[in-house]
Amino acid sequence: MDWGTVSVEDLVEALKEVEWSSPPRPLNEFFSKFTIPRSSNKWNSRLKCNLYYYRTNYFLMILFILGLGFLRRPLAIFAALSTALTIAFLNDSFAGTFSEKVTRTVRRFSPHLAAKMRPPLMPVLRGRPSSKRAIYICGRPRWLFVLMFSVVSLILWFVSCGLLTLLWALAVGLLATIMHASFRTPNLKARLNTFREEFRAVWRNYSDI
């Protein structure tokens, strides 16, 4: 796969749909080999490839930097967690996994309530399920959870007075992410993972036919 031809919009869409529940890459692999890109095209391709392959590592690294910045502001830690959860809800895989686990937990105590948390049936167009299906969390539209947690995050940030600390921590985290993605040489595992994701995408499109 030529990552140089992948647009930013395509990369964002891939990160929204990809599986995020996989564990992060080992640290010895994450900090293995660094080289300077030989051209701007090589840098562009390497940056997108590493952002996709090490997505979980970068997400945890930014959370760790945010945690260090909020050691003296405990309430801001909850604000950061709420913000991270809001962003995670935008990923289709995370939203589905979260909804399934919550529904399964509720079913142990109240099967009747768990039945109400099931997502509505997918609309059928010309005998086939609609490909543009809406994402539901615990039986409610995803945007409702995103809006709710966004409001909670804003309130917590305002109460904790940690907005300036948040901006500095995010700037450091994003800079560290871009620096690592720019100089970390893509290994064979990253390339094989790319081909595997391509096969899954092709197979998913084929199964929808």
Backbone as a printed PyTorch tensor [residue, N CA C, xyz], in Angstrom:
tensor([[[  0.8460,  -1.2020,   0.0000],
         [  0.0000,   0.0000,   0.0000],
         [  0.8770,   1.2450,   0.0000]],

        [[  0.6020,   2.1630,  -0.9040],
         [  1.3530,   3.4080,  -0.9960],
         [  0.6670,   4.4500,  -0.1310]],

        [[  1.2300,   4.6990,   1.0550],
         [  0.6170,   5.6480,   1.9880],
         [  0.7080,   7.0760,   1.4800]],

        [[  1.5960,   7.3260,   0.5180],
         [  1.7050,   8.6690,  -0.0190],
         [  0.4740,   9.1010,  -0.7850]],

        [[ -0.3040,   8.1320,  -1.2980],
         [ -1.5150,   8.4510,  -2.0530],
         [ -2.7530,   8.5140,  -1.1690]],

        [[ -2.5990,   8.2070,   0.1060],
         [ -3.7290,   8.2290,   1.0330],
         [ -3.9380,   9.6590,   1.5290]],

        [[ -5.1350,  10.1710,   1.3720],
         [ -5.4260,  11.5310,   1.8180],
         [ -5.6580,  11.5530,   3.3260]],

        [[ -5.6430,  12.7510,   3.8820],
         [ -5.8920,  12.9050,   5.3180],
         [ -7.3100,  12.4570,   5.6620]],

        [[ -8.2630,  12.7500,   4.7840],
         [ -9.6490,  12.3310,   5.0260],
         [ -9.7710,  10.8140,   5.0680]],

        [[ -9.0630,  10.1230,   4.1550],
         [ -9.0900,   8.6610,   4.1420],
         [ -8.4570,   8.0910,   5.4050]],

        [[ -7.3730,   8.7210,   5.8690],
         [ -6.7170,   8.2610,   7.0850],
         [ -7.6290,   8.4280,   8.2950]],

        [[ -8.3160,   9.5660,   8.3770],
         [ -9.2440,   9.8010,   9.4900],
         [-10.3830,   8.7900,   9.4580]],

        [[-10.9220,   8.5110,   8.2750],
         [-11.9970,   7.5280,   8.1590],
         [-11.5170,   6.1460,   8.5600]],

        [[-10.2770,   5.8040,   8.1890],
         [ -9.7320,   4.4980,   8.5580],
         [ -9.5540,   4.3870,  10.0620]],

        [[ -9.1020,   5.4620,  10.7010],
         [ -8.9250,   5.4460,  12.1530],
         [-10.2640,   5.3780,  12.8720]],

        [[-11.3190,   5.8990,  12.2550],
         [-12.6450,   5.8310,  12.8690],
         [-13.2060,   4.4080,  12.8130]],

        [[-12.8900,   3.6800,  11.7450],
         [-13.4830,   2.3600,  11.5560],
         [-12.6050,   1.2240,  12.0620]],

        [[-11.3140,   1.4620,  12.2710],
         [-10.3960,   0.3780,  12.6110],
         [-10.6140,  -0.0960,  14.0430]],

        [[-10.1470,  -1.3050,  14.3230],
         [-10.2670,  -1.8910,  15.6560],
         [ -9.2540,  -1.2510,  16.6020]],

        [[ -9.7620,  -0.6170,  17.6770],
         [ -8.9040,   0.0480,  18.6630],
         [ -8.7240,  -0.7660,  19.9360]],

        [[ -9.3960,  -1.8950,  20.0430],
         [ -9.2940,  -2.6870,  21.2630],
         [ -8.0340,  -3.5360,  21.3140]],

        [[ -7.2570,  -3.5610,  20.2320],
         [ -6.0190,  -4.3320,  20.2230],
         [ -5.0040,  -3.6920,  21.1590]],

        [[ -4.1580,  -4.4970,  21.8130],
         [ -3.1720,  -3.9470,  22.7560],
         [ -2.1200,  -3.1180,  22.0300]],

        [[ -1.4530,  -2.2100,  22.7350],
         [ -0.4010,  -1.3970,  22.1020],
         [  0.7920,  -2.2470,  21.7030]],

        [[  1.5840,  -1.7220,  20.7950],
         [  2.7970,  -2.4240,  20.3560],
         [  3.8230,  -2.4240,  21.4910]],

        [[  4.6620,  -3.4520,  21.5590],
         [  5.6900,  -3.5050,  22.6240],
         [  6.6240,  -2.3020,  22.5640]],

        [[  7.1360,  -1.9000,  23.7410],
         [  8.0060,  -0.7250,  23.8070],
         [  9.3080,  -0.9360,  23.0400]],

        [[  9.8420,  -2.1790,  23.0680],
         [ 11.0880,  -2.4230,  22.3330],
         [ 10.8950,  -2.2950,  20.8270]],

        [[  9.6740,  -2.5110,  20.3580],
         [  9.3640,  -2.2790,  18.9430],
         [  9.0520,  -0.8060,  18.6960]],

        [[  8.3540,  -0.1870,  19.6330],
         [  7.9540,   1.2120,  19.4950],
         [  9.1760,   2.1300,  19.4210]],

        [[ 10.2210,   1.7980,  20.1880],
         [ 11.4470,   2.6180,  20.2060],
         [ 12.6080,   1.8750,  19.5580]],

        [[ 12.3320,   1.1590,  18.4840],
         [ 13.3450,   0.2810,  17.9040],
         [ 14.3510,   1.0040,  17.0040]],

        [[ 13.9100,   1.5160,  15.8830],
         [ 14.8240,   2.0560,  14.8690],
         [ 14.2980,   3.3770,  14.3390]],

        [[ 15.1790,   4.3760,  14.3420],
         [ 14.8030,   5.7090,  13.8690],
         [ 15.7800,   6.1500,  12.7780]],

        [[ 15.2450,   6.6570,  11.6970],
         [ 16.0450,   7.1830,  10.5950],
         [ 15.3990,   8.4610,  10.0730]],

        [[ 16.1860,   9.2520,   9.3840],
         [ 15.6840,  10.4960,   8.7860],
         [ 15.1040,  10.1840,   7.4140]],

        [[ 13.8790,  10.5940,   7.1380],
         [ 13.2990,  10.3490,   5.8000],
         [ 14.1290,  11.0010,   4.7070]],

        [[ 14.2600,  10.2960,   3.6010],
         [ 15.1180,  10.7780,   2.5200],
         [ 14.4540,  11.8270,   1.6350]],

        [[ 13.1420,  11.9370,   1.7000],
         [ 12.4390,  12.9250,   0.8840],
         [ 11.1210,  13.2650,   1.5580]],

        [[ 10.4770,  14.3110,   1.0590],
         [  9.1890,  14.7040,   1.6280],
         [  8.1140,  13.6500,   1.3650]],

        [[  8.2020,  12.9730,   0.2100],
         [  7.2410,  11.9030,  -0.0840],
         [  7.4180,  10.7280,   0.8690]],

        [[  8.6830,  10.3760,   1.1640],
         [  8.9540,   9.3030,   2.1160],
         [  8.4510,   9.6830,   3.5060]],

        [[  8.6570,  10.9460,   3.8830],
         [  8.1790,  11.4030,   5.1970],
         [  6.6520,  11.3540,   5.2690]],

        [[  5.9800,  11.7860,   4.2090],
         [  4.5260,  11.7790,   4.1730],
         [  3.9810,  10.3530,   4.3020]],

        [[  4.5770,   9.4290,   3.5660],
         [  4.1410,   8.0350,   3.6160],
         [  4.4310,   7.4130,   4.9750]],

        [[  5.6280,   7.6830,   5.5380],
         [  6.0020,   7.1260,   6.8370],
         [  5.1120,   7.6590,   7.9500]],

        [[  4.8040,   8.9490,   7.9000],
         [  3.9770,   9.5690,   8.9400],
         [  2.6010,   8.9080,   9.0030]],

        [[  1.9510,   8.7280,   7.8560],
         [  0.6170,   8.1290,   7.8300],
         [  0.6550,   6.6650,   8.2300]],

        [[  1.6820,   5.9520,   7.7790],
         [  1.8000,   4.5320,   8.1150],
         [  1.9740,   4.3380,   9.6200]],

        [[  2.8510,   5.1240,  10.2420],
         [  3.0900,   4.9840,  11.6790],
         [  1.8970,   5.4460,  12.5070]],

        [[  1.2290,   6.5150,  12.0620],
         [  0.0360,   6.9670,  12.7830],
         [ -1.0320,   5.8880,  12.8000]],

        [[ -1.1470,   5.1540,  11.7130],
         [ -2.1410,   4.0820,  11.6400],
         [ -1.6990,   2.8530,  12.4370]],

        [[ -0.4390,   2.4830,  12.3110],
         [  0.0490,   1.2460,  12.9280],
         [  0.2130,   1.3800,  14.4380]],

        [[  0.7510,   2.5330,  14.9000],
         [  0.9970,   2.7510,  16.3370],
         [ -0.0800,   3.6110,  16.9790]],

        [[ -1.2980,   3.5750,  16.4590],
         [ -2.3670,   4.4570,  16.9350],
         [ -2.6330,   4.2860,  18.4290]],

        [[ -2.6540,   3.0320,  18.9060],
         [ -2.9200,   2.7920,  20.3240],
         [ -1.7810,   3.3310,  21.1860]],

        [[ -0.5390,   3.1580,  20.7470],
         [  0.6040,   3.6800,  21.5020],
         [  0.5570,   5.1940,  21.6110]],

        [[  0.2260,   5.8630,  20.5260],
         [  0.1570,   7.3240,  20.5410],
         [ -0.9770,   7.8050,  21.4440]],

        [[ -2.1000,   7.1010,  21.3900],
         [ -3.2310,   7.4820,  22.2300],
         [ -2.8690,   7.3670,  23.7080]],

        [[ -2.2140,   6.2630,  24.0890],
         [ -1.8050,   6.0760,  25.4870],
         [ -0.7070,   7.0540,  25.8810]],

        [[  0.1790,   7.3800,  24.9470],
         [  1.2530,   8.3220,  25.2490],
         [  0.6850,   9.7150,  25.5320]],

        [[ -0.2980,  10.1420,  24.7380],
         [ -0.9220,  11.4450,  24.9770],
         [ -1.6560,  11.4540,  26.3060]],

        [[ -2.3420,  10.3490,  26.6420],
         [ -3.0130,  10.2580,  27.9380],
         [ -2.0030,  10.3110,  29.0810]],

        [[ -0.8510,   9.6690,  28.9070],
         [  0.1870,   9.6960,  29.9430],
         [  0.7230,  11.1090,  30.1530]],

        [[  0.9660,  11.8260,  29.0650],
         [  1.4530,  13.2090,  29.1740],
         [  0.3930,  14.0870,  29.8210]],

        [[ -0.8650,  13.8700,  29.4750],
         [ -1.9470,  14.6250,  30.1220],
         [ -1.9980,  14.3180,  31.6150]],

        [[ -1.8080,  13.0430,  31.9770],
         [ -1.8030,  12.6720,  33.3910],
         [ -0.6890,  13.3460,  34.1580]],

        [[  0.4980,  13.4300,  33.5510],
         [  1.6180,  14.1220,  34.2140],
         [  1.3180,  15.6020,  34.4010]],

        [[  0.6560,  16.1920,  33.4130],
         [  0.3530,  17.6170,  33.5140],
         [ -0.7140,  17.9360,  34.5490]],

        [[ -1.5200,  16.9240,  34.9220],
         [ -2.6290,  17.1680,  35.8500],
         [ -2.4290,  16.4990,  37.1970]],

        [[ -1.1710,  16.2400,  37.5640],
         [ -0.9160,  15.6040,  38.8620],
         [ -1.3980,  16.4790,  40.0210]],

        [[ -1.3190,  17.7890,  39.8490],
         [ -1.7510,  18.7080,  40.9140],
         [ -3.2060,  19.1380,  40.7530]],

        [[ -3.8720,  18.6140,  39.7290],
         [ -5.2770,  18.9660,  39.5070],
         [ -6.0720,  17.6750,  39.2990]],

        [[ -6.4580,  17.0140,  40.3890],
         [ -7.1620,  15.7260,  40.2540],
         [ -8.4460,  15.8230,  39.4380]],

        [[ -9.1830,  16.9370,  39.5820],
         [-10.4290,  17.0710,  38.8380],
         [-10.1720,  17.1510,  37.3400]],

        [[ -9.0310,  17.7270,  36.9730],
         [ -8.6950,  17.8260,  35.5550],
         [ -8.4140,  16.4550,  34.9590]],

        [[ -7.9810,  15.4890,  35.7800],
         [ -7.7550,  14.1290,  35.2790],
         [ -9.0820,  13.5240,  34.8170]],

        [[-10.1400,  13.7370,  35.6030],
         [-11.4510,  13.2460,  35.2010],
         [-11.9420,  13.9620,  33.9360]],

        [[-11.6050,  15.2400,  33.8240],
         [-11.9710,  15.9840,  32.6160],
         [-11.2480,  15.4080,  31.3980]],

        [[ -9.9650,  15.0660,  31.5730],
         [ -9.1980,  14.4800,  30.4740],
         [ -9.7510,  13.1080,  30.0860]],

        [[-10.1170,  12.3010,  31.0850],
         [-10.6870,  10.9880,  30.8000],
         [-12.0290,  11.1120,  30.0780]],

        [[-12.8340,  12.0780,  30.4950],
         [-14.1150,  12.3020,  29.8300],
         [-13.9140,  12.7600,  28.3870]],

        [[-12.9140,  13.6070,  28.1700],
         [-12.6160,  14.0600,  26.8130],
         [-12.1160,  12.9120,  25.9540]],

        [[-11.2320,  12.0670,  26.5300],
         [-10.7260,  10.9110,  25.7860],
         [-11.8560,   9.9480,  25.4290]],

        [[-12.8000,   9.7660,  26.3540],
         [-13.9360,   8.8870,  26.0760],
         [-14.8250,   9.4710,  24.9870]],

        [[-14.9760,  10.7850,  24.9880],
         [-15.7580,  11.4440,  23.9380],
         [-15.1440,  11.1980,  22.5680]],

        [[-13.8190,  11.3320,  22.4830],
         [-13.1350,  11.0930,  21.2080],
         [-13.2210,   9.6230,  20.8220]],

        [[-13.0890,   8.7330,  21.8130],
         [-13.1340,   7.2960,  21.5210],
         [-14.4960,   6.8700,  20.9900]],

        [[-15.5550,   7.5490,  21.4140],
         [-16.8940,   7.2140,  20.9290],
         [-17.0360,   7.4550,  19.4290]],

        [[-16.1740,   8.2900,  18.8660],
         [-16.2350,   8.5620,  17.4330],
         [-15.7480,   7.3840,  16.6010]],

        [[-15.0330,   6.4510,  17.2390],
         [-14.5720,   5.2550,  16.5510],
         [-15.6800,   4.2010,  16.5580]],

        [[-16.0130,   3.6870,  15.3910],
         [-17.1160,   2.7400,  15.2760],
         [-16.8780,   1.4760,  16.1000]],

        [[-15.6560,   0.9470,  16.0410],
         [-15.3540,  -0.2890,  16.7500],
         [-15.4530,  -0.1060,  18.2580]],

        [[-14.9000,   0.9960,  18.7680],
         [-14.9590,   1.2470,  20.2070],
         [-16.3900,   1.4410,  20.6700]],

        [[-17.1700,   2.1940,  19.9040],
         [-18.5600,   2.4390,  20.2800],
         [-19.3480,   1.1380,  20.3530]],

        [[-19.1330,   0.2520,  19.3760],
         [-19.8360,  -1.0240,  19.3850],
         [-19.4110,  -1.9220,  20.5270]],

        [[-18.0870,  -1.9650,  20.7900],
         [-17.5810,  -2.7970,  21.8840],
         [-18.0480,  -2.2770,  23.2370]],

        [[-18.0110,  -0.9590,  23.4210],
         [-18.4650,  -0.3540,  24.6700],
         [-19.9420,  -0.6550,  24.9140]],

        [[-20.7640,  -0.4950,  23.8830],
         [-22.1940,  -0.7470,  24.0150],
         [-22.4610,  -2.2070,  24.3460]],

        [[-21.7250,  -3.1010,  23.7060],
         [-21.9310,  -4.5360,  23.9460],
         [-21.5680,  -4.9240,  25.3760]],

        [[-20.4500,  -4.3990,  25.8810],
         [-20.0200,  -4.7540,  27.2310],
         [-20.9600,  -4.1690,  28.2910]],

        [[-21.4210,  -2.9400,  28.0880],
         [-22.3450,  -2.3360,  29.0430],
         [-23.6730,  -3.0970,  29.0440]],

        [[-24.1600,  -3.4280,  27.8640],
         [-25.4240,  -4.1660,  27.7760],
         [-25.3000,  -5.5380,  28.4230]],

        [[-24.1610,  -6.1910,  28.2150],
         [-23.9500,  -7.5080,  28.8130],
         [-23.9050,  -7.4250,  30.3340]],

        [[-23.2970,  -6.3540,  30.8640],
         [-23.2340,  -6.1790,  32.3140],
         [-24.6170,  -5.9000,  32.8960]],

        [[-25.3870,  -5.0480,  32.2090],
         [-26.7300,  -4.7190,  32.6830],
         [-27.6410,  -5.9450,  32.6370]],

        [[-27.4210,  -6.8270,  31.6480],
         [-28.2630,  -8.0060,  31.5090],
         [-28.1860,  -8.9140,  32.7310]],

        [[-27.0710,  -8.8920,  33.4490],
         [-26.9400,  -9.7300,  34.6460],
         [-27.8890,  -9.2940,  35.7550]],

        [[-28.1890,  -8.0110,  35.7920],
         [-29.0290,  -7.4800,  36.8630],
         [-30.4650,  -7.2250,  36.4080]],

        [[-30.6280,  -6.8130,  35.1570],
         [-31.9710,  -6.4870,  34.6680],
         [-32.0810,  -6.8360,  33.1850]],

        [[-32.5070,  -8.0530,  32.8630],
         [-32.6670,  -8.4370,  31.4470],
         [-33.6640,  -7.5450,  30.7050]],

        [[-34.7010,  -7.0810,  31.4180],
         [-35.6980,  -6.2280,  30.7720],
         [-35.0730,  -4.9040,  30.3260]],

        [[-34.2310,  -4.3080,  31.1850],
         [-33.5600,  -3.0590,  30.8230],
         [-32.5450,  -3.2950,  29.7090]],

        [[-31.8530,  -4.4170,  29.7580],
         [-30.8760,  -4.7230,  28.7100],
         [-31.5450,  -4.8790,  27.3520]],

        [[-32.7860,  -5.3980,  27.3400],
         [-33.5100,  -5.5420,  26.0760],
         [-33.8160,  -4.1810,  25.4490]],

        [[-34.0390,  -3.1860,  26.2920],
         [-34.3010,  -1.8420,  25.7820],
         [-33.0330,  -1.1610,  25.2610]],

        [[-31.8660,  -1.6990,  25.6280],
         [-30.5910,  -1.1070,  25.2190],
         [-30.0940,  -1.6720,  23.9010]],

        [[-30.8690,  -2.5550,  23.2860],
         [-30.4670,  -3.0990,  21.9990],
         [-30.6320,  -2.0470,  20.9130]],

        [[-29.7360,  -2.0280,  19.9390],
         [-29.8760,  -1.0610,  18.8340],
         [-31.0620,  -1.4220,  17.9610]],

        [[-31.6730,  -0.4400,  17.3120],
         [-32.8060,  -0.7300,  16.4140],
         [-32.3560,  -1.5360,  15.2120]],

        [[-33.3020,  -2.2070,  14.5710],
         [-32.9830,  -3.0210,  13.4130],
         [-32.4780,  -2.1560,  12.2700]],

        [[-31.5060,  -2.7050,  11.5190],
         [-30.9280,  -1.9840,  10.3970],
         [-31.9260,  -1.9100,   9.2450]],

        [[-32.1180,  -0.7270,   8.6500],
         [-33.0550,  -0.6370,   7.5200],
         [-32.5800,  -1.4480,   6.3330]],

        [[-33.5260,  -2.0180,   5.6110],
         [-33.2200,  -2.8730,   4.4680],
         [-33.6310,  -2.1520,   3.1930]],

        [[-32.6970,  -2.0490,   2.2520],
         [-32.9510,  -1.3950,   0.9640],
         [-32.7730,  -2.4160,  -0.1470]],

        [[-33.8490,  -2.6890,  -0.8780],
         [-33.8140,  -3.6270,  -1.9950],
         [-33.2750,  -4.9870,  -1.5790]],

        [[-33.7130,  -5.4470,  -0.4160],
         [-33.3440,  -6.7810,   0.0450],
         [-32.0050,  -6.8700,   0.7190]],

        [[-31.2660,  -5.7430,   0.8360],
         [-29.9550,  -5.7470,   1.4780],
         [-29.9250,  -4.7160,   2.5800]],

        [[-29.1660,  -4.9840,   3.6530],
         [-29.0220,  -3.9940,   4.7220],
         [-28.3540,  -2.7320,   4.2020]],

        [[-28.7840,  -1.6200,   4.7220],
         [-28.2020,  -0.3400,   4.3160],
         [-26.7580,  -0.2500,   4.7640]],

        [[-25.8350,   0.1330,   3.8600],
         [-24.4110,   0.2260,   4.1970],
         [-24.1250,   1.4320,   5.0800]],

        [[-24.9530,   2.4730,   4.9560],
         [-24.7550,   3.6670,   5.7700],
         [-25.5860,   3.5720,   7.0440]],

        [[-25.2240,   2.6010,   7.8790],
         [-25.9850,   2.3870,   9.0960],
         [-25.5140,   3.3450,  10.1790]],

        [[-26.4480,   3.7590,  11.0100],
         [-26.1160,   4.6430,  12.1210],
         [-25.5560,   3.8140,  13.2690]],

        [[-24.6670,   4.4260,  14.0520],
         [-24.0560,   3.7540,  15.1890],
         [-24.8560,   4.0860,  16.4430]],

        [[-25.1940,   3.0510,  17.2010],
         [-25.9600,   3.2220,  18.4350],
         [-25.1320,   2.7150,  19.6160]],

        [[-25.2570,   3.4130,  20.7470],
         [-24.6050,   3.0210,  21.9940],
         [-25.6920,   2.8360,  23.0350]],

        [[-25.8030,   1.6020,  23.5240],
         [-26.8310,   1.2720,  24.5280],
         [-28.2270,   1.6460,  24.0470]],

        [[-28.4780,   1.4350,  22.7560],
         [-29.7890,   1.7030,  22.2020],
         [-30.0690,   3.1460,  21.8640]],

        [[-29.0990,   4.0320,  22.0600],
         [-29.2840,   5.4510,  21.7720],
         [-28.2970,   5.8780,  20.6730]],

        [[-28.6410,   6.8920,  19.8820],
         [-27.7090,   7.3470,  18.8410],
         [-26.3710,   7.7780,  19.4360]],

        [[-25.3160,   7.5060,  18.6940],
         [-23.9790,   7.8210,  19.1910],
         [-23.8070,   9.3070,  19.4650]],

        [[-24.3800,  10.1570,  18.6230],
         [-24.1820,  11.5960,  18.7970],
         [-24.6820,  12.0650,  20.1570]],

        [[-25.6780,  11.3530,  20.7130],
         [-26.2000,  11.7320,  22.0240],
         [-25.1460,  11.5370,  23.1110]],

        [[-24.4060,  10.4450,  23.0570],
         [-23.3430,  10.1910,  24.0280],
         [-22.1780,  11.1630,  23.8260]],

        [[-21.8470,  11.4210,  22.5610],
         [-20.7580,  12.3710,  22.2840],
         [-21.1040,  13.7470,  22.8170]],

        [[-22.3470,  14.1810,  22.5940],
         [-22.7800,  15.4880,  23.0890],
         [-22.7850,  15.5310,  24.6140]],

        [[-23.2790,  14.4750,  25.2380],
         [-23.3770,  14.4400,  26.6960],
         [-21.9890,  14.4930,  27.3440]],

        [[-21.0730,  13.6630,  26.8610],
         [-19.7360,  13.6480,  27.4450],
         [-18.9530,  14.9050,  27.0960]],

        [[-19.2650,  15.5280,  25.9620],
         [-18.6070,  16.7950,  25.6250],
         [-19.0110,  17.8840,  26.6110]],

        [[-20.2970,  17.9320,  26.9400],
         [-20.7730,  18.9200,  27.9100],
         [-20.1490,  18.6720,  29.2780]],

        [[-20.1010,  17.4040,  29.6950],
         [-19.4790,  17.0700,  30.9840],
         [-18.0020,  17.4660,  30.9870]],

        [[-17.3120,  17.2150,  29.8750],
         [-15.8910,  17.5740,  29.7880],
         [-15.6860,  19.0780,  29.9120]],

        [[-16.5150,  19.8590,  29.2150],
         [-16.3870,  21.3130,  29.2840],
         [-16.6330,  21.8270,  30.6990]],

        [[-17.6240,  21.2620,  31.3760],
         [-17.9060,  21.6890,  32.7480],
         [-16.7340,  21.3620,  33.6680]],

        [[-16.1800,  20.1590,  33.5130],
         [-15.0520,  19.7630,  34.3650],
         [-13.8160,  20.6090,  34.0790]],

        [[-13.5750,  20.9190,  32.7910],
         [-12.4350,  21.7770,  32.4670],
         [-12.6180,  23.1730,  33.0620]],

        [[-13.8260,  23.6850,  33.0030],
         [-14.0860,  25.0190,  33.5380],
         [-13.9210,  25.0440,  35.0520]],

        [[-14.4330,  24.0250,  35.7330],
         [-14.3430,  23.9770,  37.1960],
         [-12.9080,  23.7800,  37.6590]],

        [[-12.1620,  22.9190,  36.9490],
         [-10.7810,  22.6150,  37.3680],
         [ -9.7830,  23.6920,  36.9760]],

        [[-10.1910,  24.6320,  36.1130],
         [ -9.2830,  25.7090,  35.6480],
         [ -8.0200,  25.1230,  35.0170]],

        [[ -8.1790,  24.0480,  34.2740],
         [ -7.0190,  23.3740,  33.6930],
         [ -6.9230,  23.4820,  32.1900]],

        [[ -7.6070,  24.4640,  31.5910],
         [ -7.5940,  24.5810,  30.1390],
         [ -6.2020,  24.9080,  29.6040]],

        [[ -5.4960,  25.8000,  30.3000],
         [ -4.1450,  26.1540,  29.8450],
         [ -3.2080,  24.9490,  29.9550]],

        [[ -3.3350,  24.2180,  31.0510],
         [ -2.5210,  23.0090,  31.2100],
         [ -2.8690,  21.9870,  30.1310]],

        [[ -4.1550,  21.9010,  29.7970],
         [ -4.5810,  20.9840,  28.7480],
         [ -3.9410,  21.3370,  27.4120]],

        [[ -3.9310,  22.6210,  27.0760],
         [ -3.3600,  23.0430,  25.8050],
         [ -1.8730,  22.7180,  25.7280]],

        [[ -1.1390,  22.9930,  26.8250],
         [  0.2870,  22.6830,  26.8500],
         [  0.5280,  21.1810,  26.7520]],

        [[ -0.2430,  20.3840,  27.4960],
         [ -0.0580,  18.9320,  27.4800],
         [ -0.4010,  18.3540,  26.1060]],

        [[ -1.4700,  18.8600,  25.4970],
         [ -1.8190,  18.3840,  24.1580],
         [ -0.7600,  18.7660,  23.1300]],

        [[ -0.2250,  19.9720,  23.2550],
         [  0.8250,  20.4070,  22.3310],
         [  2.0560,  19.5160,  22.4460]],

        [[  2.4620,  19.2120,  23.6840],
         [  3.6190,  18.3320,  23.8880],
         [  3.3240,  16.9260,  23.3760]],

        [[  2.1130,  16.4060,  23.6770],
         [  1.7500,  15.0620,  23.2320],
         [  1.6870,  14.9380,  21.7230]],

        [[  1.0790,  15.9240,  21.0570],
         [  0.9950,  15.8860,  19.6010],
         [  2.3600,  16.0640,  18.9530]],

        [[  3.2120,  16.9140,  19.5550],
         [  4.5680,  17.0920,  19.0220],
         [  5.3700,  15.8040,  19.1460]],

        [[  5.2600,  15.1300,  20.3020],
         [  5.9560,  13.8610,  20.4850],
         [  5.4490,  12.8050,  19.5090]],

        [[  4.1440,  12.8050,  19.2460],
         [  3.5670,  11.8470,  18.3050],
         [  4.0860,  12.0840,  16.8910]],

        [[  4.0920,  13.3390,  16.4610],
         [  4.5490,  13.6600,  15.1090],
         [  6.0410,  13.3680,  14.9590]],

        [[  6.8290,  13.6710,  15.9950],
         [  8.2590,  13.4080,  15.9360],
         [  8.5280,  11.9050,  15.8200]],

        [[  7.8490,  11.1090,  16.6300],
         [  8.0560,   9.6610,  16.5750],
         [  7.5890,   9.0990,  15.2360]],

        [[  6.3980,   9.5040,  14.7760],
         [  5.8810,   8.9920,  13.5100],
         [  6.7390,   9.4150,  12.3230]],

        [[  7.4430,  10.5240,  12.4510],
         [  8.2650,  11.0190,  11.3450],
         [  9.5920,  10.2760,  11.2400]],

        [[ 10.1630,   9.8560,  12.3820],
         [ 11.5070,   9.2690,  12.3720],
         [ 11.5200,   7.7680,  12.6470]],

        [[ 10.3910,   7.1880,  13.0700],
         [ 10.3460,   5.7380,  13.2950],
         [ 10.2460,   5.0320,  11.9510]],

        [[ 11.2370,   4.1940,  11.6410],
         [ 11.2510,   3.4840,  10.3710],
         [ 10.1680,   2.4140,  10.3530]],

        [[  9.2510,   2.4370,   9.3850],
         [  8.2140,   1.3940,   9.3210],
         [  8.8460,   0.0200,   9.1510]],

        [[  8.4690,  -0.9170,  10.0140],
         [  9.0390,  -2.2520,   9.9440],
         [  8.1630,  -3.1790,   9.1130]],

        [[  8.5810,  -4.4400,   9.0380],
         [  7.8450,  -5.4180,   8.2380],
         [  6.4600,  -5.6820,   8.8160]],

        [[  6.3430,  -5.6400,  10.1630],
         [  5.0450,  -5.8790,  10.7900],
         [  4.0340,  -4.8220,  10.3760]],

        [[  4.4910,  -3.5730,  10.2930],
         [  3.5880,  -2.4920,   9.8900],
         [  3.0950,  -2.7040,   8.4650]],

        [[  3.9960,  -3.1460,   7.5820],
         [  3.5910,  -3.3760,   6.1960],
         [  2.6290,  -4.5630,   6.0950]],

        [[  2.9270,  -5.6440,   6.8340],
         [  2.0380,  -6.8020,   6.8210],
         [  0.6770,  -6.4590,   7.4140]],

        [[  0.6740,  -5.6320,   8.4580],
         [ -0.5870,  -5.2220,   9.0620],
         [ -1.4150,  -4.3960,   8.0850]],

        [[ -0.7370,  -3.5710,   7.2840],
         [ -1.4280,  -2.7730,   6.2810],
         [ -2.1120,  -3.6640,   5.2500]],

        [[ -1.3870,  -4.6880,   4.7650],
         [ -1.9830,  -5.6020,   3.7950],
         [ -3.1390,  -6.3840,   4.4150]],

        [[ -3.0200,  -6.7490,   5.6960],
         [ -4.0970,  -7.4800,   6.3590],
         [ -5.3430,  -6.6070,   6.4820]],

        [[ -5.1590,  -5.3210,   6.8260],
         [ -6.3020,  -4.4120,   6.9170],
         [ -6.9370,  -4.1970,   5.5470]],

        [[ -6.1140,  -4.1490,   4.4970],
         [ -6.6620,  -4.0100,   3.1510],
         [ -7.5210,  -5.2210,   2.7960]],

        [[ -7.0350,  -6.4300,   3.1440],
         [ -7.7980,  -7.6410,   2.8560],
         [ -9.1230,  -7.6370,   3.6180]],

        [[ -9.0940,  -7.2040,   4.8930],
         [-10.3300,  -7.1470,   5.6740],
         [-11.3190,  -6.1780,   5.0530]],

        [[-10.8250,  -5.0370,   4.5780],
         [-11.7190,  -4.0510,   3.9600],
         [-12.3450,  -4.6080,   2.6950]],

        [[-11.5330,  -5.2880,   1.8660],
         [-12.0420,  -5.8750,   0.6240],
         [-13.0580,  -6.9660,   0.9540]],

        [[-12.7400,  -7.8130,   1.9510],
         [-13.6460,  -8.8930,   2.3190],
         [-14.9530,  -8.3530,   2.8890]],

        [[-14.8710,  -7.2620,   3.6780],
         [-16.0740,  -6.6610,   4.2410],
         [-16.9680,  -6.0930,   3.1460]],

        [[-16.3480,  -5.4500,   2.1570],
         [-17.1380,  -4.9220,   1.0420],
         [-17.7440,  -6.0490,   0.2060]],

        [[-16.9800,  -7.1410,   0.0840],
         [-17.4910,  -8.2800,  -0.6980],
         [-18.6530,  -8.9440,   0.0120]],

        [[-18.5800,  -9.0590,   1.3420],
         [-19.6380,  -9.7270,   2.1040],
         [-20.9190,  -8.9050,   2.1380]],

        [[-20.8190,  -7.5850,   1.8930],
         [-22.0060,  -6.7330,   1.8960],
         [-22.7930,  -6.8410,   0.5910]],

        [[-22.1590,  -7.4440,  -0.4190],
         [-22.8260,  -7.5430,  -1.7210],
         [-23.9190,  -8.6280,  -1.6790]]])
